Amino acid sequence: MLPAGECWLERLRLAKTLGFDFVEMSVDETDERLSRLDWSREQ
């Protein structure tokens, strides 16, 4: 699992550095991630 705090560009670079050819993305249904659906434009 890649670090949650990194931007996508950094995650992709890390995956390449670790020898991976791709990054698989999936929907994370944790409360922390789902709460972002209710963020205002300012957030």
mmCIF file of the N, C-alpha and C atoms, coordinates in Angstrom:
data_MODEL
# 
_entry.id   MODEL 
# 
loop_
_atom_site.group_PDB 
_atom_site.id 
_atom_site.type_symbol 
_atom_site.label_atom_id 
_atom_site.label_alt_id 
_atom_site.label_comp_id 
_atom_site.label_asym_id 
_atom_site.label_entity_id 
_atom_site.label_seq_id 
_atom_site.pdbx_PDB_ins_code 
_atom_site.Cartn_x 
_atom_site.Cartn_y 
_atom_site.Cartn_z 
_atom_site.occupancy 
_atom_site.B_iso_or_equiv 
_atom_site.pdbx_formal_charge 
_atom_site.auth_seq_id 
_atom_site.auth_comp_id 
_atom_site.auth_asym_id 
_atom_site.auth_atom_id 
_atom_site.pdbx_PDB_model_num 
ATOM 1   N N  . MET A 1 1  ? 0.849   -1.172 0.000   1.00 0.00 ? 1  MET A N  1 
ATOM 2   C CA . MET A 1 1  ? 0.000   0.000  0.000   1.00 0.00 ? 1  MET A CA 1 
ATOM 3   C C  . MET A 1 1  ? 0.898   1.239  0.000   1.00 0.00 ? 1  MET A C  1 
ATOM 4   N N  . LEU A 1 2  ? 0.586   2.194  -0.843  1.00 0.00 ? 2  LEU A N  1 
ATOM 5   C CA . LEU A 1 2  ? 1.357   3.428  -0.924  1.00 0.00 ? 2  LEU A CA 1 
ATOM 6   C C  . LEU A 1 2  ? 0.894   4.409  0.146   1.00 0.00 ? 2  LEU A C  1 
ATOM 7   N N  . PRO A 1 3  ? 1.768   5.303  0.579   1.00 0.00 ? 3  PRO A N  1 
ATOM 8   C CA . PRO A 1 3  ? 1.404   6.270  1.623   1.00 0.00 ? 3  PRO A CA 1 
ATOM 9   C C  . PRO A 1 3  ? 0.219   7.141  1.221   1.00 0.00 ? 3  PRO A C  1 
ATOM 10  N N  . ALA A 1 4  ? -0.718  7.348  2.134   1.00 0.00 ? 4  ALA A N  1 
ATOM 11  C CA . ALA A 1 4  ? -1.921  8.130  1.842   1.00 0.00 ? 4  ALA A CA 1 
ATOM 12  C C  . ALA A 1 4  ? -1.636  9.617  1.708   1.00 0.00 ? 4  ALA A C  1 
ATOM 13  N N  . GLY A 1 5  ? -0.603  10.116 2.357   1.00 0.00 ? 5  GLY A N  1 
ATOM 14  C CA . GLY A 1 5  ? -0.344  11.548 2.360   1.00 0.00 ? 5  GLY A CA 1 
ATOM 15  C C  . GLY A 1 5  ? 0.353   12.086 1.123   1.00 0.00 ? 5  GLY A C  1 
ATOM 16  N N  . GLU A 1 6  ? 0.840   11.213 0.273   1.00 0.00 ? 6  GLU A N  1 
ATOM 17  C CA . GLU A 1 6  ? 1.595   11.647 -0.902  1.00 0.00 ? 6  GLU A CA 1 
ATOM 18  C C  . GLU A 1 6  ? 0.659   12.032 -2.046  1.00 0.00 ? 6  GLU A C  1 
ATOM 19  N N  . CYS A 1 7  ? 1.113   12.951 -2.907  1.00 0.00 ? 7  CYS A N  1 
ATOM 20  C CA . CYS A 1 7  ? 0.339   13.280 -4.105  1.00 0.00 ? 7  CYS A CA 1 
ATOM 21  C C  . CYS A 1 7  ? 0.492   12.116 -5.091  1.00 0.00 ? 7  CYS A C  1 
ATOM 22  N N  . TRP A 1 8  ? -0.364  12.073 -6.095  1.00 0.00 ? 8  TRP A N  1 
ATOM 23  C CA . TRP A 1 8  ? -0.335  10.951 -7.033  1.00 0.00 ? 8  TRP A CA 1 
ATOM 24  C C  . TRP A 1 8  ? 0.973   10.860 -7.800  1.00 0.00 ? 8  TRP A C  1 
ATOM 25  N N  . LEU A 1 9  ? 1.555   11.990 -8.141  1.00 0.00 ? 9  LEU A N  1 
ATOM 26  C CA . LEU A 1 9  ? 2.828   11.957 -8.861  1.00 0.00 ? 9  LEU A CA 1 
ATOM 27  C C  . LEU A 1 9  ? 3.899   11.276 -8.010  1.00 0.00 ? 9  LEU A C  1 
ATOM 28  N N  . GLU A 1 10 ? 3.936   11.599 -6.732  1.00 0.00 ? 10 GLU A N  1 
ATOM 29  C CA . GLU A 1 10 ? 4.916   10.972 -5.839  1.00 0.00 ? 10 GLU A CA 1 
ATOM 30  C C  . GLU A 1 10 ? 4.624   9.485  -5.649  1.00 0.00 ? 10 GLU A C  1 
ATOM 31  N N  . ARG A 1 11 ? 3.364   9.128  -5.576  1.00 0.00 ? 11 ARG A N  1 
ATOM 32  C CA . ARG A 1 11 ? 3.005   7.708  -5.450  1.00 0.00 ? 11 ARG A CA 1 
ATOM 33  C C  . ARG A 1 11 ? 3.457   6.926  -6.678  1.00 0.00 ? 11 ARG A C  1 
ATOM 34  N N  . LEU A 1 12 ? 3.234   7.508  -7.863  1.00 0.00 ? 12 LEU A N  1 
ATOM 35  C CA . LEU A 1 12 ? 3.645   6.836  -9.097  1.00 0.00 ? 12 LEU A CA 1 
ATOM 36  C C  . LEU A 1 12 ? 5.160   6.714  -9.179  1.00 0.00 ? 12 LEU A C  1 
ATOM 37  N N  . ARG A 1 13 ? 5.861   7.741  -8.790  1.00 0.00 ? 13 ARG A N  1 
ATOM 38  C CA . ARG A 1 13 ? 7.328   7.688  -8.783  1.00 0.00 ? 13 ARG A CA 1 
ATOM 39  C C  . ARG A 1 13 ? 7.827   6.615  -7.816  1.00 0.00 ? 13 ARG A C  1 
ATOM 40  N N  . LEU A 1 14 ? 7.216   6.547  -6.639  1.00 0.00 ? 14 LEU A N  1 
ATOM 41  C CA . LEU A 1 14 ? 7.605   5.545  -5.657  1.00 0.00 ? 14 LEU A CA 1 
ATOM 42  C C  . LEU A 1 14 ? 7.364   4.137  -6.199  1.00 0.00 ? 14 LEU A C  1 
ATOM 43  N N  . ALA A 1 15 ? 6.216   3.922  -6.820  1.00 0.00 ? 15 ALA A N  1 
ATOM 44  C CA . ALA A 1 15 ? 5.911   2.610  -7.393  1.00 0.00 ? 15 ALA A CA 1 
ATOM 45  C C  . ALA A 1 15 ? 6.957   2.222  -8.435  1.00 0.00 ? 15 ALA A C  1 
ATOM 46  N N  . LYS A 1 16 ? 7.346   3.154  -9.282  1.00 0.00 ? 16 LYS A N  1 
ATOM 47  C CA . LYS A 1 16 ? 8.368   2.883  -10.299 1.00 0.00 ? 16 LYS A CA 1 
ATOM 48  C C  . LYS A 1 16 ? 9.706   2.556  -9.642  1.00 0.00 ? 16 LYS A C  1 
ATOM 49  N N  . THR A 1 17 ? 10.071  3.330  -8.628  1.00 0.00 ? 17 THR A N  1 
ATOM 50  C CA . THR A 1 17 ? 11.323  3.096  -7.905  1.00 0.00 ? 17 THR A CA 1 
ATOM 51  C C  . THR A 1 17 ? 11.344  1.705  -7.280  1.00 0.00 ? 17 THR A C  1 
ATOM 52  N N  . LEU A 1 18 ? 10.189  1.247  -6.818  1.00 0.00 ? 18 LEU A N  1 
ATOM 53  C CA . LEU A 1 18 ? 10.083  -0.069 -6.194  1.00 0.00 ? 18 LEU A CA 1 
ATOM 54  C C  . LEU A 1 18 ? 9.995   -1.199 -7.209  1.00 0.00 ? 18 LEU A C  1 
ATOM 55  N N  . GLY A 1 19 ? 10.011  -0.854 -8.514  1.00 0.00 ? 19 GLY A N  1 
ATOM 56  C CA . GLY A 1 19 ? 10.030  -1.874 -9.559  1.00 0.00 ? 19 GLY A CA 1 
ATOM 57  C C  . GLY A 1 19 ? 8.680   -2.254 -10.133 1.00 0.00 ? 19 GLY A C  1 
ATOM 58  N N  . PHE A 1 20 ? 7.633   -1.491 -9.806  1.00 0.00 ? 20 PHE A N  1 
ATOM 59  C CA . PHE A 1 20 ? 6.308   -1.790 -10.337 1.00 0.00 ? 20 PHE A CA 1 
ATOM 60  C C  . PHE A 1 20 ? 6.091   -1.074 -11.664 1.00 0.00 ? 20 PHE A C  1 
ATOM 61  N N  . ASP A 1 21 ? 5.292   -1.686 -12.547 1.00 0.00 ? 21 ASP A N  1 
ATOM 62  C CA . ASP A 1 21 ? 4.977   -1.107 -13.851 1.00 0.00 ? 21 ASP A CA 1 
ATOM 63  C C  . ASP A 1 21 ? 3.663   -0.334 -13.843 1.00 0.00 ? 21 ASP A C  1 
ATOM 64  N N  . PHE A 1 22 ? 2.849   -0.521 -12.814 1.00 0.00 ? 22 PHE A N  1 
ATOM 65  C CA . PHE A 1 22 ? 1.551   0.150  -12.751 1.00 0.00 ? 22 PHE A CA 1 
ATOM 66  C C  . PHE A 1 22 ? 1.110   0.283  -11.302 1.00 0.00 ? 22 PHE A C  1 
ATOM 67  N N  . VAL A 1 23 ? 0.091   1.105  -11.093 1.00 0.00 ? 23 VAL A N  1 
ATOM 68  C CA . VAL A 1 23 ? -0.521  1.276  -9.776  1.00 0.00 ? 23 VAL A CA 1 
ATOM 69  C C  . VAL A 1 23 ? -2.003  0.979  -9.927  1.00 0.00 ? 23 VAL A C  1 
ATOM 70  N N  . GLU A 1 24 ? -2.506  0.078  -9.108  1.00 0.00 ? 24 GLU A N  1 
ATOM 71  C CA . GLU A 1 24 ? -3.931  -0.252 -9.127  1.00 0.00 ? 24 GLU A CA 1 
ATOM 72  C C  . GLU A 1 24 ? -4.654  0.660  -8.144  1.00 0.00 ? 24 GLU A C  1 
ATOM 73  N N  . MET A 1 25 ? -5.743  1.267  -8.598  1.00 0.00 ? 25 MET A N  1 
ATOM 74  C CA . MET A 1 25 ? -6.523  2.149  -7.730  1.00 0.00 ? 25 MET A CA 1 
ATOM 75  C C  . MET A 1 25 ? -7.873  1.511  -7.441  1.00 0.00 ? 25 MET A C  1 
ATOM 76  N N  . SER A 1 26 ? -8.350  1.701  -6.226  1.00 0.00 ? 26 SER A N  1 
ATOM 77  C CA . SER A 1 26 ? -9.674  1.210  -5.861  1.00 0.00 ? 26 SER A CA 1 
ATOM 78  C C  . SER A 1 26 ? -10.337 2.227  -4.941  1.00 0.00 ? 26 SER A C  1 
ATOM 79  N N  . VAL A 1 27 ? -11.648 2.115  -4.814  1.00 0.00 ? 27 VAL A N  1 
ATOM 80  C CA . VAL A 1 27 ? -12.404 3.006  -3.939  1.00 0.00 ? 27 VAL A CA 1 
ATOM 81  C C  . VAL A 1 27 ? -12.195 2.558  -2.498  1.00 0.00 ? 27 VAL A C  1 
ATOM 82  N N  . ASP A 1 28 ? -11.815 3.486  -1.654  1.00 0.00 ? 28 ASP A N  1 
ATOM 83  C CA . ASP A 1 28 ? -11.600 3.203  -0.238  1.00 0.00 ? 28 ASP A CA 1 
ATOM 84  C C  . ASP A 1 28 ? -12.815 3.702  0.530   1.00 0.00 ? 28 ASP A C  1 
ATOM 85  N N  . GLU A 1 29 ? -13.492 2.817  1.204   1.00 0.00 ? 29 GLU A N  1 
ATOM 86  C CA . GLU A 1 29 ? -14.725 3.179  1.898   1.00 0.00 ? 29 GLU A CA 1 
ATOM 87  C C  . GLU A 1 29 ? -14.520 3.449  3.383   1.00 0.00 ? 29 GLU A C  1 
ATOM 88  N N  . THR A 1 30 ? -13.317 3.838  3.785   1.00 0.00 ? 30 THR A N  1 
ATOM 89  C CA . THR A 1 30 ? -13.121 4.184  5.193   1.00 0.00 ? 30 THR A CA 1 
ATOM 90  C C  . THR A 1 30 ? -13.837 5.494  5.487   1.00 0.00 ? 30 THR A C  1 
ATOM 91  N N  . ASP A 1 31 ? -14.193 5.711  6.740   1.00 0.00 ? 31 ASP A N  1 
ATOM 92  C CA . ASP A 1 31 ? -14.883 6.946  7.125   1.00 0.00 ? 31 ASP A CA 1 
ATOM 93  C C  . ASP A 1 31 ? -14.068 8.178  6.738   1.00 0.00 ? 31 ASP A C  1 
ATOM 94  N N  . GLU A 1 32 ? -12.738 8.108  6.916   1.00 0.00 ? 32 GLU A N  1 
ATOM 95  C CA . GLU A 1 32 ? -11.870 9.239  6.573   1.00 0.00 ? 32 GLU A CA 1 
ATOM 96  C C  . GLU A 1 32 ? -11.989 9.596  5.093   1.00 0.00 ? 32 GLU A C  1 
ATOM 97  N N  . ARG A 1 33 ? -11.947 8.613  4.232   1.00 0.00 ? 33 ARG A N  1 
ATOM 98  C CA . ARG A 1 33 ? -12.029 8.870  2.789   1.00 0.00 ? 33 ARG A CA 1 
ATOM 99  C C  . ARG A 1 33 ? -13.435 9.288  2.373   1.00 0.00 ? 33 ARG A C  1 
ATOM 100 N N  . LEU A 1 34 ? -14.447 8.630  2.916   1.00 0.00 ? 34 LEU A N  1 
ATOM 101 C CA . LEU A 1 34 ? -15.819 8.967  2.551   1.00 0.00 ? 34 LEU A CA 1 
ATOM 102 C C  . LEU A 1 34 ? -16.196 10.376 2.990   1.00 0.00 ? 34 LEU A C  1 
ATOM 103 N N  . SER A 1 35 ? -15.624 10.853 4.088   1.00 0.00 ? 35 SER A N  1 
ATOM 104 C CA . SER A 1 35 ? -15.958 12.193 4.570   1.00 0.00 ? 35 SER A CA 1 
ATOM 105 C C  . SER A 1 35 ? -15.548 13.268 3.568   1.00 0.00 ? 35 SER A C  1 
ATOM 106 N N  . ARG A 1 36 ? -14.582 12.975 2.710   1.00 0.00 ? 36 ARG A N  1 
ATOM 107 C CA . ARG A 1 36 ? -14.149 13.961 1.713   1.00 0.00 ? 36 ARG A CA 1 
ATOM 108 C C  . ARG A 1 36 ? -15.232 14.243 0.676   1.00 0.00 ? 36 ARG A C  1 
ATOM 109 N N  . LEU A 1 37 ? -16.197 13.364 0.543   1.00 0.00 ? 37 LEU A N  1 
ATOM 110 C CA . LEU A 1 37 ? -17.292 13.595 -0.399  1.00 0.00 ? 37 LEU A CA 1 
ATOM 111 C C  . LEU A 1 37 ? -18.160 14.769 0.037   1.00 0.00 ? 37 LEU A C  1 
ATOM 112 N N  . ASP A 1 38 ? -18.104 15.114 1.320   1.00 0.00 ? 38 ASP A N  1 
ATOM 113 C CA . ASP A 1 38 ? -18.908 16.210 1.862   1.00 0.00 ? 38 ASP A CA 1 
ATOM 114 C C  . ASP A 1 38 ? -18.123 17.509 2.031   1.00 0.00 ? 38 ASP A C  1 
ATOM 115 N N  . TRP A 1 39 ? -16.890 17.548 1.540   1.00 0.00 ? 39 TRP A N  1 
ATOM 116 C CA . TRP A 1 39 ? -16.075 18.758 1.667   1.00 0.00 ? 39 TRP A CA 1 
ATOM 117 C C  . TRP A 1 39 ? -16.673 19.904 0.860   1.00 0.00 ? 39 TRP A C  1 
ATOM 118 N N  . SER A 1 40 ? -16.450 21.102 1.352   1.00 0.00 ? 40 SER A N  1 
ATOM 119 C CA . SER A 1 40 ? -16.845 22.291 0.593   1.00 0.00 ? 40 SER A CA 1 
ATOM 120 C C  . SER A 1 40 ? -15.785 22.573 -0.470  1.00 0.00 ? 40 SER A C  1 
ATOM 121 N N  . ARG A 1 41 ? -16.061 23.494 -1.380  1.00 0.00 ? 41 ARG A N  1 
ATOM 122 C CA . ARG A 1 41 ? -15.084 23.846 -2.419  1.00 0.00 ? 41 ARG A CA 1 
ATOM 123 C C  . ARG A 1 41 ? -13.787 24.382 -1.819  1.00 0.00 ? 41 ARG A C  1 
ATOM 124 N N  . GLU A 1 42 ? -13.899 25.086 -0.686  1.00 0.00 ? 42 GLU A N  1 
ATOM 125 C CA . GLU A 1 42 ? -12.720 25.660 -0.046  1.00 0.00 ? 42 GLU A CA 1 
ATOM 126 C C  . GLU A 1 42 ? -11.774 24.593 0.496   1.00 0.00 ? 42 GLU A C  1 
ATOM 127 N N  . GLN A 1 43 ? -12.331 23.460 0.911   1.00 0.00 ? 43 GLN A N  1 
ATOM 128 C CA . GLN A 1 43 ? -11.508 22.391 1.475   1.00 0.00 ? 43 GLN A CA 1 
ATOM 129 C C  . GLN A 1 43 ? -10.755 21.703 0.375   1.00 0.00 ? 43 GLN A C  1 
# 
